[in-house]
Amino acid sequence: MQQLMTFLAVIAGLVFSVAVALAIEELIFGKVFQLFFTPAPVRVRAEQKR
């Protein structure tokens, strides 16, 4: 049981560390979230001339 708690504490620490690093990087550079959350371009078909 103690090994399970140690494992969960290590995983939680790693996740927290990555989250803080990502937030600081976003504050400094501001480009990470823009890569993930930009909307995909919509293709528009050109009208056919008759």
Buried (B, 14 or more C-beta within 10 A) or exposed (E): EEEEEEEEEEEEEEEEEEEEEEEEEEEEEEEEEEEEEEEEEEEEEEEEEE
